[in-house]
Amino acid sequence: MQENNRMEFKRELNDRFERAVVSFLNYAGGGEIIIGVDDDGTAYGVTDADAEQLKIVDRIRNNIRPQTLGLFDVVQDKIDGKDVVRVIVSCGQQRPYYIRKFGMSEQGCFVRVGSSTQPMSEQMMEELIAKRQQITLQSMLSPRQNLTFKQIAIYYTEKNLEPTEQFLESLDLRQSDGKFNYAAYLLADENGVSIKVAVYAGTDKVDLLETREYGNRCLITTTQRILDRLDSENRTFAKITAKRRIEKERVNSIALKEVVINAIVHNDYTKGVPLVEIYTDRIVVTSCGGLVEGLSEADFFKCRSMPRNRELMRVFRDMELVEQIGSGMSRILKTYERSIFELAPSFTVVTLPFEKAFVMSDDKIFDKISERLESTLDVIKDHPNATMATLSELTGKSPSTIAREIREYKTAGLLRREGARRNGQWIVD
């Protein structure tokens, strides 16, 4: 292990620490600082890792500008049996970042050059200022100012992160004039933002079974509701053979969660809101905005992060919906190929294909997907002209559950529809 353009070692926390943090904030793709490791890679460890982490967080928040909220993680680790502290820094959008007491000058601005930290020239500072993204959740004014935050306060209390009197300020939910910004609007108890989940009966958009909107409330609540819905949709395929029962999820549940959370946290809310679409062979998650300016496609697939919405990143990480920076992409790419991503200037689309159904045996005799489905299929046999609403009444199941089970029957080849929706009938094969 040795220092490089994305990693720096420090035997102890010293007065040059902020310089290293600033250099990675200004460097595309960010980097990592390990406290407790000497320049030659020898691990010496730290005496009190917990106390060291608190010092690091305090120094970054107070000594560096612009605000770094949501742009760094501080985690404890072990190297060669020694306790060390890793500081994972993401490249920020409001570059150049600088050490507060020196201001935006050659004494305060730094950038990574190879394995060293170098002062930033005046020309480089001017170029970065010209490229700054001016529209952020912080700079956008909330369309409503009579906002309340009871839900987010409850979430923080449940995580033993008791909100203080400076709660809203600590989350960067106000502009300099005291008015609520758009991050506050998204996290408020009530807002006008909702995310649509659409369910289709086939592999295209011809037959829309259901569309439901989740939102108009705290974005954390909205995210949890969408994840719960997708968890119920991500049923397990099963095939009962002569020797054993084989089961597999439609899509990897860990990757699905990460895809949805990434879409919500990194969405460009100046352009629109994310969309989730469920087909009979895949789940498609679309978010607005392509790669953040300054983050290359190569860096993206190397799991280097450059958060678009640092305020949301901070809150989602506090709620443990996001772990350390860049870890979500690692979990997605552990299961799926890069080809599931479609990256465009105005949007990002992630397509998670379903696993091949384990419902058809070699001799083309179909097994029941599970006992859970048998009762509904029996009702359909007895009532081939029944509507979704009628099937819901006869089985006691919700319309969305009936719709999901029918999609599973169709995928398994157990059921097909003949005729129009109103006067057609179900054919059980």
Order of alpha helices (4+ residues) and beta strands (2+ residues): beta-alpha-beta-alpha-beta-beta-beta-beta-beta-beta-alpha-alpha-alpha-alpha-beta-beta-alpha-beta-beta-alpha-beta-beta-alpha-alpha-alpha-beta-beta-alpha-alpha-alpha-beta-beta
